[in-house]
Amino acid sequence: MSSEKGNYFDWVYQVVREIPAGRVTSYGAIAHYLGLKSGARMVGYAMNAAHALPDVPAHRVVNRQGILTGKHHFSSPTAMQTLLEAEGVVVQNDQVVDFESRFWSPEKELNP
């Protein structure tokens, strides 16, 4: 099971590394792209474990409404917002403003 989990996390991290600065995607969009039955919750588990990996921009993954649900897994409760704002993403009340225009779809972007 642990090697399966490792492979799963690696697949998620590969997708997350493709998200451009200034854009965000959702846990569900990643799960859908990867065709993973375990869904958004398992992508969330992978993101929770990614914060120690400097090459995985976990701050760019939010819930399906653009809410920063993973913020508690960062070094401080405001770190996720700070990282997004440094990339030009506006966040108000823990939610990405203009989420639809900032949304990056792995299915569209990685399957030309």
C-alpha positions in Angstrom: 0.0 0.0 0.0 2.8 2.5 0.9 4.4 2.2 -2.6 1.0 2.6 -4.2 0.5 5.8 -2.1 3.9 7.0 -3.1 3.1 6.5 -6.7 -0.2 8.3 -6.3 1.4 11.2 -4.6 4.1 11.4 -7.3 1.4 11.6 -10.0 -0.3 14.4 -8.1 2.9 16.3 -7.6 3.8 16.0 -11.3 0.5 17.7 -12.2 0.9 20.4 -9.5 4.4 21.3 -10.8 2.8 22.2 -14.1 0.4 24.8 -12.6 1.8 28.2 -13.8 2.4 31.0 -11.3 -0.6 33.2 -10.9 -3.0 30.3 -11.6 -4.8 27.8 -9.4 -6.6 24.5 -9.8 -8.7 22.3 -7.6 -8.2 19.0 -5.8 -11.1 17.6 -7.9 -9.6 18.8 -11.2 -6.4 17.0 -10.5 -8.2 13.8 -9.5 -10.3 13.9 -12.6 -7.3 14.5 -14.8 -5.5 11.6 -13.3 -8.6 9.3 -13.5 -8.2 8.5 -9.8 -11.2 7.0 -8.2 -10.1 8.1 -4.7 -10.9 11.6 -5.8 -10.3 15.1 -4.4 -9.8 13.9 -0.8 -6.8 11.8 -1.7 -5.3 14.7 -3.7 -5.8 16.7 -0.5 -3.8 14.1 1.4 -1.0 14.4 -1.2 -1.0 18.2 -0.9 -0.9 18.0 2.9 2.3 16.0 2.6 3.8 18.3 -0.1 4.5 21.4 2.0 8.0 20.2 2.8 8.8 19.7 -0.9 10.1 23.1 -2.3 9.4 22.1 -5.9 5.7 21.4 -5.4 3.7 24.7 -5.4 0.9 23.3 -3.1 -0.4 26.9 -2.6 -1.8 26.8 -6.1 -4.3 24.0 -5.2 -7.6 25.1 -3.7 -11.1 23.6 -3.3 -13.7 23.7 -6.1 -14.9 27.1 -4.9 -11.5 28.7 -4.8 -11.3 28.5 -1.0 -7.9 28.1 0.6 -8.9 24.9 2.5 -5.3 23.7 2.8 -3.9 26.9 4.5 -3.6 25.1 7.8 -0.9 22.8 6.5 1.5 25.7 5.7 4.0 27.1 8.1 1.5 29.8 9.1 -2.2 30.3 8.5 -1.5 33.2 6.1 1.4 31.6 4.2 -0.8 30.2 1.4 -2.4 33.5 0.8 0.9 35.3 0.9 2.4 33.0 -1.7 -0.6 33.4 -4.0 -0.6 37.2 -3.6 3.1 37.3 -4.5 2.0 35.7 -7.8 -0.7 38.3 -8.4 -3.6 36.3 -7.2 -6.1 38.3 -5.1 -7.4 36.6 -2.1 -10.3 37.9 0.1 -11.7 36.0 3.1 -9.6 32.9 2.3 -11.1 32.7 -1.2 -9.5 33.4 -4.6 -11.1 36.4 -6.2 -12.0 35.9 -9.9 -11.5 32.2 -9.4 -12.9 31.3 -12.8 -10.4 33.4 -14.7 -7.5 32.1 -12.5 -8.5 28.5 -12.8 -6.1 26.2 -14.6 -7.6 23.0 -15.9 -5.1 20.1 -16.1 -7.4 18.3 -18.6 -7.4 21.3 -21.0 -3.8 22.5 -20.4 -2.0 19.1 -20.4 -4.1 17.5 -23.2 -3.7 19.8 -26.1 
